[in-house]
Amino acid sequence: MANVLFIKANGLPAERSVSVKLYEEFLKNYKASNAADTITELDLFQADLPYYDATMMSGLFKESTGDTLTDEEQRLADIANGYLEQFLAADKVVMAFPLWNFSIPAQFLTYLFYLNQAGKTFKYTAEGPVGLVTGKEVVLLNARGGVYSDGPMASWEMSLNYVKNILAHFGITNPQSIIVEGHNATPDQAQDLIAAGVEKAAELAAKF
Ligand SMILES: Cc1cc2nc3c(=O)[nH]c(=O)nc-3n(C[C@H](O)[C@H](O)[C@H](O)COP(=O)(O)O)c2cc1C
């Protein structure tokens, strides 16, 4: 029985969002194949995600050094640590997110900042940072209207690449990905491109 965390980083309904379509299809099929698992859904557009500001940073730093936190520092550190503990407790994680302005939504960035804590998800060594997260399986579900898998825009892809690099920084080097791309660039093919991605999501969910 696995503990599975489903993270949705898009506030649009499935009818208007390709990444949410992938998310919902994956979730439905995962549940059908794994009825005994514990599934937690985290909707980042509904969650309490205060910016990673100076007070939160100060609180997290003081916790790491054993100093006394102010009430506000404690409140903010507890929020970040709550999401971090939830992430660390999951055996499997599914993250669905769009490419927006070549990057990820601000809510997702804030969330990933919470997870990025020295001594918890990675450690510093003389040879550089080393990831501390082991034994977790991850699936990434990503949608991007243009084509970035090859061609002139490849180096502009800072959505899936960013998330993959952050996960690698944590030690998670083998996430599986489903990408729908090019549906805005070639609208005549959009329906087929999206349908193919949704089918892949269903297939992967059944064996994840
Ligand atoms: C705010 C916003 C910014 C976007 N920026 C880009 C972009 O930089 N490059 C691109 O190819 N498509 C861009 N798009 C199109 C999205 O990548 C496309 O709609 C994709 O399906 C997003 O996932 P979603 O459908 O789950 O929202 C943007 C869309 C929105 C709403």
The ligand as a MOL file (V3000), in Angstrom:
LIG
                    3D

  0  0  0     0  0            999 V3000
M  V30 BEGIN CTAB
M  V30 COUNTS 31 33 0 0 0
M  V30 BEGIN ATOM
M  V30 1 C 0.0610 32.6880 -18.9420 0
M  V30 2 C 0.4520 31.7920 -20.0930 0
M  V30 3 C 1.7410 31.8260 -20.5800 0
M  V30 4 C 2.1100 30.9920 -21.6310 0
M  V30 5 N 3.3890 31.0300 -22.0850 0
M  V30 6 C 3.7650 30.1940 -23.0780 0
M  V30 7 C 5.1030 30.1860 -23.5410 0
M  V30 8 O 5.9760 30.8780 -23.0450 0
M  V30 9 N 5.4270 29.3320 -24.5450 0
M  V30 10 C 4.5000 28.4890 -25.1080 0
M  V30 11 O 4.8390 27.7180 -25.9950 0
M  V30 12 N 3.2170 28.4840 -24.6810 0
M  V30 13 C 2.8420 29.3180 -23.6890 0
M  V30 14 N 1.5660 29.2890 -23.2250 0
M  V30 15 C 0.6610 28.2420 -23.7360 0
M  V30 16 C 0.7050 27.0510 -22.8090 0
M  V30 17 O 1.9770 26.4440 -22.7800 0
M  V30 18 C -0.3540 26.0380 -23.2240 0
M  V30 19 O -1.6290 26.6570 -23.0950 0
M  V30 20 C -0.3170 24.7690 -22.3960 0
M  V30 21 O -1.4110 23.9720 -22.7840 0
M  V30 22 C -0.3440 25.1240 -20.9230 0
M  V30 23 O -0.8430 24.0880 -20.1140 0
M  V30 24 P -2.3390 24.1290 -19.6220 0
M  V30 25 O -3.1900 23.9130 -20.8460 0
M  V30 26 O -2.4280 23.0540 -18.6490 0
M  V30 27 O -2.6140 25.4930 -18.9970 0
M  V30 28 C 1.1590 30.1230 -22.2140 0
M  V30 29 C -0.1380 30.0970 -21.7060 0
M  V30 30 C -0.5010 30.9340 -20.6570 0
M  V30 31 C -1.9110 30.8640 -20.1180 0
M  V30 END ATOM
M  V30 BEGIN BOND
M  V30 1 1 1 2
M  V30 2 1 2 3
M  V30 3 2 2 30
M  V30 4 2 3 4
M  V30 5 1 4 5
M  V30 6 1 4 28
M  V30 7 2 5 6
M  V30 8 1 6 7
M  V30 9 1 6 13
M  V30 10 2 7 8
M  V30 11 1 7 9
M  V30 12 1 9 10
M  V30 13 2 10 11
M  V30 14 1 10 12
M  V30 15 2 12 13
M  V30 16 1 13 14
M  V30 17 1 14 15
M  V30 18 1 14 28
M  V30 19 1 15 16
M  V30 20 1 16 17
M  V30 21 1 16 18
M  V30 22 1 18 19
M  V30 23 1 18 20
M  V30 24 1 20 21
M  V30 25 1 20 22
M  V30 26 1 22 23
M  V30 27 1 23 24
M  V30 28 2 24 25
M  V30 29 1 24 26
M  V30 30 1 24 27
M  V30 31 2 28 29
M  V30 32 1 29 30
M  V30 33 1 30 31
M  V30 END BOND
M  V30 END CTAB
M  END
